[in-house]
Amino acid sequence: MTPFSLIFKEQIPLNDHSVVIRFQVDSKAPFVAIAGQFVRLHMQQDDGFDTFRSYSIANIFPSEKCELTEIEIAMTWVKGGLATRILSEMQPGDRLEASGPYGRFCLLPDHHQRYFLIATGTGVTPYRAMLNELKNRLDAGSEVYVVMGAQDAPGLLYEEDFRAVEKAYENFHYIPCLSRRQRDEAALNDRMGYVQKFLAEQSFDADSDIAYLCGNPDMVDESFALLKDKGLPITLIKREKYVSPPVKKK
Ligand SMILES: Cc1cc2nc3c(=O)[nH]c(=O)nc-3n(C[C@H](O)[C@H](O)[C@H](O)COP(=O)(O)OP(=O)(O)OC[C@H]3O[C@@H](n4cnc5c(N)ncnc54)[C@H](O)[C@@H]3O)c2cc1C
């Protein structure tokens, strides 16, 4: 994968522990990606070893596969984290080496009758990237459920983008699952508890459904087991776990 540079443009708070970061892409070849893919940001450990951190591309893609000249990521700060420190200190104009796009967490060419797009935290960003292609599938009659887990309402990242699609399509459903604090005034489809609780209450059909799981590794593992028990074949359960690579040691 040919490396390229990202030039830091701005950082915008999403809530008290997550931000949007926007970069300009500086690449010799056009940077072409498919909605759902991620980039690797290259950095060095404090002992000098090269390492990287991965981030899903959060842009709403104009079409499923397209050239991007700017990349947006949503990042949750992690106490003591390497990327957290490096990215939080970046100033406009600073450069970071990157590579990609990587990943197969993308919509399959076959259309399914029902899409369950399940996330926690910044794991919702691949689904934001897919919104325009999802509209094509909604137009073709598919039903889409974005099941979003967060501790409280400020954790429902990009809620307004999903709500806008929900307003326009009666076959699109945004299901916020709030695990710690409910809203003072409940919003449409608000649920209490983890996304797993919502999934446990549903039935799935191996002939017509597909599920995507993205974000917290425990949520991904537990939801995967649940969906499998409920009869979804593993080929129809796509997963992306948000983890860091192991620390390199001498
Ligand atoms: C394909 C892929 C896509 C990803 N996309 C995103 C994305 O869009 N947005 C995003 O924010 N992250 C994303 N991640 C996770 C990201 O790559 C980093 O793992 C994360 O940002 C933490 O990096 P760090 O260097 O700040 O912390 P690290 O230096 O990796 O971690 C510091 C310490 O915190 C612990 N830790 C790491 N992550 C967490 C956590 N979430 N909660 C609590 N403790 C933790 C580690 O075990 C370690 O002890 C993605 C990961 C993958 C594999």
The ligand as a Gaussian input file, in Angstrom:
#p B3LYP/6-31G(d) Opt

LIG

0 1
 C       -9.872000      -1.237000      11.877000
 C       -9.866000      -0.292000      13.070000
 C      -10.520000       0.923000      12.987000
 C      -10.502000       1.782000      14.084000
 N      -11.186000       2.969000      13.985000
 C      -11.220000       3.809000      15.038000
 C      -11.940000       5.028000      14.963000
 O      -12.544000       5.362000      13.926000
 N      -11.940000       5.839000      16.051000
 C      -11.267000       5.503000      17.211000
 O      -11.293000       6.296000      18.176000
 N      -10.561000       4.349000      17.303000
 C      -10.518000       3.515000      16.244000
 N       -9.798000       2.354000      16.331000
 C       -8.972000       2.135000      17.536000
 C       -7.645000       2.917000      17.365000
 O       -6.890000       2.328000      16.326000
 C       -6.799000       2.926000      18.639000
 O       -6.737000       1.617000      19.140000
 C       -7.343000       3.884000      19.699000
 O       -7.479000       5.196000      19.180000
 C       -6.413000       3.938000      20.933000
 O       -5.161000       4.347000      20.486000
 P       -4.111000       5.098000      21.457000
 O       -2.785000       5.007000      20.766000
 O       -4.602000       6.452000      21.839000
 O       -4.097000       4.220000      22.748000
 P       -3.096000       2.978000      23.016000
 O       -1.692000       3.492000      23.189000
 O       -3.318000       1.962000      21.940000
 O       -3.680000       2.424000      24.353000
 C       -3.282000       2.909000      25.632000
 C       -3.901000       2.027000      26.695000
 O       -5.334000       2.121000      26.687000
 C       -5.942000       0.855000      26.416000
 N       -7.033000       1.115000      25.451000
 C       -6.934000       1.162000      24.103000
 N       -8.144000       1.487000      23.551000
 C       -8.981000       1.643000      24.590000
 C      -10.353000       1.985000      24.699000
 N      -11.113000       2.216000      23.613000
 N      -10.899000       2.071000      25.935000
 C      -10.167000       1.854000      27.034000
 N       -8.852000       1.524000      27.004000
 C       -8.279000       1.415000      25.809000
 C       -4.833000      -0.016000      25.819000
 O       -5.055000      -1.399000      26.120000
 C       -3.601000       0.540000      26.508000
 O       -3.438000      -0.028000      27.764000
 C       -9.801000       1.449000      15.267000
 C       -9.110000       0.219000      15.334000
 C       -9.140000      -0.640000      14.247000
 C       -8.391000      -1.947000      14.324000

